[in-house]
Amino acid sequence: MPSAIEYLESLSPWPEDGFGLERIQALLEELGDPQLRYPSIHVVGTNGKSSVTRIAETLLVDAGLTVGAYLSPHVRGWSERIRVGGREADFENAVARVRDEAERLHATQFELLTAAALAELAAAGVDVAVVEAGLGGRHDATNVLRSPVQVLTNVALEHTDVLGTTREAIAAEKLAVVQPGATVVIGEPEWEDLARENGAETVVVAGRSNLALAMAAAETFLGRPVDGHVEVQLPGRLERVSEDPLEIWDGAHNLAGLGYALPRLPSARYVLVASILADKDVDGMLAALSALGDRLVATSSSNARALSATDLAERARPYFGRIEAIEDPVEALGRARSLDEPLLVTGSLYLLADLAKDESVRWRTLATG
């Protein structure tokens, strides 16, 4: 019988019959609706969701609560996604708890993961869960919570074939998770009216930083101030894996994400290793990355939406003077490292996850920006 992870990886992350909540609701009902046994802070938005989730988790743990968290995607391993009490839960057990029901209902990969997380947090008796949405909000499998607080980090054009072609349409999809009478924390004040239209009783306009959003969410939930002096390190977010030569991994996967990451990088001329998904603003991302250096090693990832290395290299020609296309990401990283220059690995968290699970890749975190 395949292990929990083997079974999980055999599933499609995308529903073949369209997005909707019917299957996850049926699955959770069979499991006794575990998601209703605790209140949640629901985090939606384009960028920064994982960081806000982890910071809010840490703030609530520091406040003395037993806290669960659910994040996606992962970088180093699946177990990053489900956390209880400030540490990773037993991932195999969490999946095993819901596997029979998920198989019977033909749940997708993300639906199974979501059910496993929500059931694990109930079994652990958490006081509160901080839950990161996957795609959008309205039809996302996480839109099943008892959630007095929602967070909208920011809105940029992404998944336009599913969420809409304007920021306003995408914001409407994300804010569809708002529950009547809830408090919504936003980083961009332009969404205040839309949050209220969706049922928010109170809207808190926080600063745009991940810390400001997480503090506002935690303080709203607790009803009291929190100490914001927390240190949270996430894999693949401005992560230094080497100092000499400098090597940084950052999973910025869209133009807005690069807009956050690039000004925070140490000043240097970088060799870039990149994989980009075909449904992103590929040209915009390449143009932004070209400000960091003239040399690109184009590669791909295991995600079905990833451009091939050859296609990415072709798209990169207007922006980079020296380009190599190496389909295998481990080989691409090895080639870039052989140049012995400052190195940035970026464009997709899926790329980082593929690299991290390969035993030949040395992963040694020294610091996080």
C-alpha positions in Angstrom: 0.0 0.0 0.0 1.4 3.4 -0.9 2.6 5.6 1.9 0.6 8.7 2.8 2.9 10.9 0.8 3.1 8.6 -2.2 -0.7 8.5 -2.3 -0.9 12.3 -1.9 1.6 12.8 -4.7 -0.5 10.6 -7.0 -3.5 12.9 -6.8 -4.2 15.9 -9.0 -3.9 19.2 -7.3 -6.6 20.6 -9.6 -10.2 19.5 -9.7 -11.2 17.9 -13.1 -14.9 18.9 -12.7 -14.3 22.6 -11.8 -13.8 24.4 -8.6 -16.4 24.2 -5.8 -16.9 23.4 -2.2 -19.3 20.4 -2.4 -16.6 17.7 -2.2 -14.7 19.2 0.7 -17.9 19.9 2.6 -19.0 16.3 2.1 -15.6 15.0 3.2 -15.5 17.2 6.3 -19.1 16.1 7.2 -18.0 12.5 7.1 -15.2 13.4 9.5 -17.6 15.1 11.9 -16.9 18.7 10.7 -13.7 19.1 12.7 -13.2 22.7 11.3 -16.1 23.9 13.5 -14.5 22.8 16.8 -12.2 25.9 16.9 -12.2 29.5 15.7 -9.9 30.4 12.8 -8.1 33.3 11.3 -8.4 32.9 7.6 -5.6 34.4 5.4 -6.2 35.2 1.8 -4.4 37.3 -0.7 -1.9 37.2 -3.6 1.5 37.4 -1.8 2.7 37.1 1.7 0.0 34.6 3.0 2.5 32.1 4.4 4.5 34.7 6.2 1.4 36.3 7.7 0.1 32.9 8.7 3.4 31.9 10.4 3.8 35.3 12.2 0.3 35.3 13.4 0.8 31.7 14.6 3.9 32.7 16.5 2.2 35.8 18.1 -0.7 33.7 19.3 1.6 31.0 20.7 3.5 33.7 22.6 0.2 34.8 24.0 -0.3 31.4 25.6 -2.7 29.7 23.2 -2.5 26.3 21.7 -2.4 27.2 18.0 -2.7 25.3 14.8 -1.6 26.5 11.4 -2.1 25.3 7.8 0.0 26.6 5.0 0.8 26.0 1.3 2.7 25.3 -0.7 5.8 23.7 1.0 9.5 23.9 0.2 11.4 21.3 2.1 8.7 18.8 2.7 4.9 18.2 3.0 5.1 18.3 6.8 5.6 22.1 6.6 2.0 22.5 5.8 0.4 21.3 9.1 1.6 22.8 12.4 0.4 22.4 16.0 1.8 24.2 19.0 4.5 26.0 17.0 5.9 22.9 15.4 5.2 20.5 12.6 2.5 17.9 13.2 2.8 14.2 12.5 2.0 14.5 8.8 1.7 10.8 8.0 -0.9 10.3 10.8 -2.8 13.4 9.8 -3.2 12.1 6.2 -4.0 8.6 7.4 -6.8 10.0 9.6 -8.8 11.2 6.5 -7.4 8.9 3.7 -10.2 6.4 3.5 -13.0 9.0 3.3 -10.9 11.1 0.9 -10.4 8.1 -1.4 -14.1 7.2 -1.4 -15.1 10.8 -2.3 -12.3 11.1 -4.9 -10.9 14.2 -3.2 -8.2 16.2 -4.9 -4.7 16.6 -3.5 -5.5 20.0 -1.9 -8.9 18.8 -0.6 -7.3 15.9 1.1 -4.5 18.1 2.6 -7.1 20.6 3.8 -9.2 17.9 5.5 -6.1 16.3 7.0 -5.0 19.7 8.5 -8.4 20.7 9.8 -9.0 17.2 11.4 -5.5 17.2 12.9 -6.0 20.6 14.5 -9.3 19.4 16.0 -7.6 16.2 17.3 -5.0 18.4 18.9 -7.6 20.5 20.7 -6.2 23.8 19.4 -7.6 27.1 20.8 -7.4 28.8 17.3 -6.2 27.9 13.8 -4.5 30.3 11.4 -5.4 29.0 7.9 -3.8 30.1 4.6 -6.1 29.8 1.6 -4.8 28.1 -1.5 -6.3 29.7 -4.6 -8.6 32.6 -4.4 -11.2 32.2 -1.6 -14.8 31.7 -2.8 -14.2 28.2 -4.1 -11.1 27.4 -2.1 -11.2 24.2 0.0 -10.4 26.3 3.1 -13.6 28.3 2.8 -15.3 26.1 5.3 -14.1 27.6 8.6 -15.7 29.2 11.6 -13.7 32.4 11.2 -14.2 35.6 13.1 -11.2 37.2 11.5 -10.1 37.3 7.9 -6.9 38.8 6.5 -6.5 40.1 2.9 -2.8 40.6 2.4 -2.8 42.3 -1.0 -4.2 41.8 -4.5 -2.3 41.4 -7.8 -3.1 39.8 -11.1 -2.8 36.0 -10.8 -4.7 33.0 -11.9 -6.8 35.3 -14.1 -8.4 32.3 -15.9 -10.0 31.3 -12.6 -10.2 34.4 -10.5 -10.9 37.2 -13.0 -8.9 39.6 -15.2 -8.9 42.7 -12.9 -7.7 43.3 -9.4 -11.2 44.2 -8.5 -12.6 40.8 -9.7 -9.8 39.0 -7.9 -10.4 40.9 -4.7 -14.1 40.0 -4.8 -13.2 36.3 -5.1 -10.8 36.5 -2.2 -13.1 38.5 0.0 -16.0 36.1 -0.6 -14.6 34.2 2.5 -15.8 37.1 4.8 -18.4 35.8 7.3 -21.2 38.0 8.6 -20.1 40.1 11.5 -16.4 39.3 11.1 -13.5 41.6 11.3 -11.4 41.9 8.1 -7.7 43.0 8.3 -6.5 44.5 5.0 -3.1 45.9 3.9 -4.5 47.9 1.0 -7.2 50.4 2.0 -8.9 50.4 -1.3 -10.7 47.1 -0.4 -12.4 48.4 2.7 -15.8 49.0 1.0 -15.7 45.6 -0.7 -15.0 43.9 2.6 -18.0 45.6 4.2 -20.2 44.7 1.2 -19.2 41.1 1.8 -20.4 41.2 5.4 -17.5 42.6 7.5 -18.7 44.4 10.6 -15.3 45.9 11.2 -12.4 46.6 8.8 -8.9 47.1 10.2 -6.5 48.9 7.8 -3.1 47.7 8.9 0.3 48.5 7.4 1.3 46.7 4.2 4.0 44.7 5.9 3.5 41.0 6.8 4.2 41.8 10.4 1.7 44.6 10.6 -1.0 42.4 9.1 -0.2 39.5 11.4 -0.2 41.7 14.5 -3.5 43.3 13.6 -5.0 39.8 13.0 -3.7 38.5 16.3 -4.7 41.6 18.3 -8.2 41.5 16.8 -8.6 37.8 17.7 -7.3 38.3 21.3 -8.8 41.7 21.9 -5.6 43.0 23.3 -2.2 44.2 22.1 0.6 41.7 21.3 4.4 42.0 21.4 5.5 42.2 17.8 9.1 41.4 18.5 9.0 37.9 16.9 11.4 36.2 14.6 9.9 33.8 12.0 12.0 32.1 9.3 10.2 30.5 6.4 12.0 28.2 3.9 12.5 29.8 0.5 11.7 33.3 1.5 14.8 35.5 1.1 16.7 32.5 2.5 20.5 32.5 2.5 21.8 29.0 1.9 25.4 30.2 1.6 27.4 33.3 2.4 30.5 32.7 0.4 29.7 32.8 -2.3 26.4 34.4 -1.6 23.4 32.2 -2.5 19.8 33.2 -1.9 16.6 31.2 -2.5 13.4 33.1 -2.8 10.1 31.7 -4.1 8.7 34.9 -5.5 6.3 33.6 -8.1 4.8 36.7 -9.6 5.7 40.3 -10.4 4.3 41.6 -7.2 6.4 39.0 -5.2 9.5 40.1 -7.0 8.6 43.7 -6.3 8.8 42.8 -2.6 11.9 40.6 -2.7 14.3 42.5 -5.1 14.7 45.7 -2.9 15.5 43.4 0.1 18.3 41.5 -1.6 22.0 42.3 -0.8 23.5 44.5 -3.5 25.3 42.3 -6.0 25.3 41.2 -9.6 23.7 37.8 -9.5 23.6 34.7 -11.6 20.0 33.7 -11.7 18.4 30.3 -11.8 14.7 30.6 -12.5 11.7 28.6 -13.3 8.4 30.4 -14.0 4.8 29.1 -14.4 3.3 29.7 -17.8 0.2 31.5 -16.3 2.3 34.3 -14.7 3.5 37.6 -16.2 6.6 35.9 -17.5 7.9 38.9 -19.5 7.4 41.2 -16.6 9.2 38.9 -14.2 12.1 38.4 -16.5 12.4 42.2 -17.0 12.5 42.7 -13.3 15.0 39.9 -12.7 17.3 41.3 -15.4 18.0 44.3 -13.1 20.0 41.9 -10.9 22.4 40.5 -13.5 23.0 39.6 -17.1 23.3 35.8 -16.7 20.3 33.4 -16.5 20.2 29.7 -16.2 16.6 28.9 -17.2 15.1 25.7 -15.9 11.8 24.1 -15.1 10.0 22.4 -12.2 7.7 19.4 -11.7 4.6 21.6 -11.7 2.6 20.9 -14.9 2.2 24.7 -15.5 5.9 25.4 -15.5 7.5 26.6 -18.7 10.1 24.3 -20.2 13.7 25.5 -19.8 13.9 26.1 -23.5 10.7 28.1 -23.7 11.8 30.2 -20.7 15.2 30.8 -22.2 13.6 32.0 -25.5 11.3 34.4 -23.6 14.4 35.7 -21.7 16.4 36.7 -24.8 15.3 40.4 -24.8 16.4 40.7 -21.1 19.6 38.7 -20.6 22.8 38.7 -22.5 24.0 35.2 -21.4 21.4 32.5 -21.2 21.5 28.7 -20.7 18.6 26.3 -20.7 18.9 23.3 -18.5 15.7 21.4 -18.0 16.7 19.5 -14.8 16.7 21.9 -11.9 19.4 20.1 -10.0 21.7 20.3 -13.0 20.8 23.9 -13.5 21.7 24.8 -9.9 25.0 22.9 -10.2 25.9 24.8 -13.4 25.1 28.1 -11.7 27.1 27.2 -8.6 30.1 26.3 -10.8 30.4 29.9 -11.8 31.2 30.9 -8.2 29.3 34.2 -8.3 26.5 35.5 -6.2 23.4 33.4 -7.0 19.7 33.9 -6.8 17.3 30.9 -7.2 13.8 32.2 -7.8 10.6 32.3 -9.8 8.6 29.5 -8.2 8.3 27.8 -4.8 7.8 24.6 -6.8 11.4 24.9 -8.1 12.7 25.3 -4.6 10.7 22.3 -3.4 12.1 20.2 -6.3 15.7 21.2 -5.3 15.1 20.8 -1.6 14.0 17.2 -1.9 17.1 16.2 -3.9 19.8 14.7 -1.6 22.6 16.0 -3.8 21.5 19.6 -3.1 23.2 21.0 0.0 20.6 23.0 2.0 22.1 25.0 4.8 20.2 28.0 6.0 22.4 30.6 7.5 20.0 33.6 7.7 16.7 34.9 6.5 16.3 38.4 5.2 
